[in-house]
């Protein structure tokens, strides 16, 4: 990763803190209608990203607003592909309107976790996004099924790790229904990130260290103290000699 650290944040999800977060991040993933979002919220997030020089990504999800895209749902392959492409079409129409380039695609929630381990769903997702991927990155977890499928299909990837989440031994995230899923203390988040950057290893909940590759770190915009985390992380990484970007 060198001296540059990309901090990304999921935005446009109804928290309405984007105008505060954008100063401390370098890329954002904007909800595009699957778990949350509409043209207005997409437009608002794109305009804020442009104002702050933040790279713009689409954040498609299972079409499941009821559960905020955080539950695995049963859906036919055809319905799934149609939903993902509809979300991306809406997003790209708005990006085109503002004359801004799509930098990346990052799947949301249960979809992100599912394609990390499910080969069939990962293949279906890649088939669904393939036509949108020219000069666009896919954010993926390290050593995941979606990483391998994407590379097999000549999709450019960036490895993502989570600044505010705990990891299990297999490099999957601790489930959100567990009390230790989230890291909410700013100093703890900072130490977690620095440890990964300097060692290229992540400390798991069982206190072992596992090798990991990272190009971008995610901060969840819907965490209660997301602004405090983003502020502390950005300011103290700079003090350590890193550049956010």
ABEGO torsion letter per residue (X at the ends): XEABBBBBBBBGAGAGAAAAAAAABABBBBBAGAABEBAAAAAAAAAAAAAAGBBBBBBBBBBBAAAGGABBBBBBAAAAAAAAAAAAAAAAAAAAAAGBBBABBBBBEAAAAAAAABAAAAAAAAAAAAAAABGBBBBBBBGBAAAAAAAAAGBBBBBBBBAABBBBAAGBBBBAABAAABBABAAAAAAAAAAAAAAGBBBBAAGBBBBBBBABBBBBAABAAAAAAAAAAAAAAAAAGBBBX
